[in-house]
Amino acid sequence: MRPILQRASILIPDGMTNDATALARWYKGSSLTLDSMASGMVRTHSADAPIADSAPAGTAFATGHKSHTGYVGVLPDEATMPGQQPIAAGDVKKPVASILEASKLAGKSTGIIATSEIMHATPADFTAHYPDRKNYDALSMQQAYNGVDVVLGGGGKFLEAAERKDGQDLVAQIKDQGYDYVTTPEGLKNSTSSKLWGNFSPEALAYNLDRDA
């Protein structure tokens, strides 16, 4: 018998709320393709505020834990929103495992794809742990050694020694780990590697309207 392949994906359109999708349905006059994929909802408020930025919102998706503004994949300093349990003193800013990391421990292949920089808050929530979303040096260093099988997105310059305060050449270190490191659509299409890292822009990719496909 052929093995049954189990795949799970999470699609996160940044800032897209229910009222945005409702408006899209009204304009289209019918349901959206994403409606056939929707399977649940996540409350993404912060541990200490009703409105979250991308970092704690992504942390809620990735780990099931509420966090604080700007915190990536770690617990908050305090939890004061209704229904939240207090944070123990020893757990402040403690890293918490993501669903991607749990999948890797369970023997699954994993991947992260973004149109932003890979080390931007939302993709970083699944692949790194640090209480400062702006520290791309720390986040990208963790991502380079997280064992993700496929990484595709932007932010290539933040892996280069000249752009990093620590002077580390993460591109070389990624290649040393056996990744096929590609920077063009042709390189992506031609790759046959089981470990693939694609960086297609120095920073975030261009908006779809402006992108040269």
Disulfide bonds with the S-S distance in Angstrom:
none
